[in-house]
Amino acid sequence: MAEIGRRRFLEASTILPMAAWAASGLPEKGEAAPLPSPPPLPFPGEKGKLKITSVRMVKPRPKRPLPAYEPAPGSWSAGGSEVANPMSIYPKYKAQRDLFMANDLGPEAVEIATDKGIKGIGFGGPGCSFVIEKHLTKLLLGEDPFNVEELWDIMWRSTLYYGRKGLVIHAISAVDLALWDIIGKALGMPVYQILGGETKSRIPAYCTGNDIEQHIEFGFKRLKLAVPYGPADGRDGLKKNAELVKTTRQSLGPDGDIMLDCWMALTEEYATELAGMVEPYRVYWMEECLQPDDYDGFERLHARVRSTQLATGEHEYTRYGFRLLLEYKAVDIWQPDITWCGGLTELRHIGALAAAYNIPVIPHAGWQRGGWQFILATTNSPWCEMFMPPPGGPPEVYRRFEEDNGITRGPEGIYMRPPDRPGFGWDLVVD
């Protein structure tokens, strides 16, 4: 089946590269930006000759689990460190995110099986299992998984009356990724090849987290810091944030890049002042300074802050949400999450819209859940976000991190590359 699919794919008409859309300037606010289409897919003309026979929520686990260990005392990525967040205004929730975040909204992975024995796994966001089990499954059974655009549209339209954002799009994302996994396995090809092939031989990566010494020693030259303090901490917290950036610049040296993750925690005034205080340390971007729906606030902030770029999109949904970011001239860089924004099908639409206006797309958590396949195949997606295992583990943990993520080193520090296994290349087991 895979070899036949591969031959048909190669015999199909050549995939068009990402269209070079004529950018005549950003649309005015209130004027809807056009929604350009992504490049045509190579397989809609031929059916996959597959039928979906089952949809079930699963909890995949690695075929080769890493050894368990106790992270080094005081390490940031072990959890428990204070990070600025929208709930920081409430003292009892301020210390760490785990105090207010949901503990368990059900499995976030779905396995879709077909009548030819080919199965796909897709990951979504919190709460997706309820929508998949109670609604989407009946729309999928008996359908051809190769009709990925049509199935996305069916799921979207059928949930409009109670969805459009949040856990409903988390659910559509999971299903969509499982369909792409099936398509790749049926064709015997990794997803990035189906998307048009690689646009770079390896992907420059940056590391998120405040275990700065570990990340620099490993070889990262691009670091994203989690801002520890927000407006509730007053000027003392503001100074501590600036000091963190200063010490990071001193450790990293003059040539690396520093980004700040503000996780929806700041105000316009606070973000403006913070940008001014860290200007001497050359911050590449400030991310998610405001709450996601504050488009007017982002527009004003973008007009005021000239010393660094602004980024957002981790908590934005579908092409329509990103069109609002465009119309409000909100930010310079878009950061959709492939498991939250609508899956790969929708991410292609978001990427096409961004390309029309020369906006970089740097997916949130890009090295997880399939985002790296999109990055490798997309010209306006230049970097991949990564997290390292916490410090303090045995050497095997970090050796496997390099092996599993195709890590290499070069002028830009750390590079990564997705696997060439068919589909998304998951190396997982499900019960």
Protein Blocks (a to p, Z undefined) as FASTA:
>chain_A
ZZmmmmmmmmpccdddddddddebjadehiacddddddddfklmpcghiacfbdcddddd
dfbdcddddddehiaklgoiacddfklmpmklmmpmklmmcfbgcjabdcdddfkopacd
ddddehklmmmmmmmmmmmgopafklmmlmmmmmmmmmmmmnopajllmmmmmmmmmmmm
mmmmmnopafklmnnpaabfbdcdddedjklmlmmmnopabdcdddfbdfknommlmmmm
mmmmmmmmmmnommbccdddeehpacfklmmmmmmmmmmnopabdchkbafklmmlmmmm
mmmmmkbccdehjlggcjklmmmmmmnombfbdcddfklnnpjmlmmmmmmmmmmnopac
ddehklgghlmmmmmmpmklmbccdddddehiafklmmmmmmmnopacdfkopaddddfb
ehjlpacddZZ
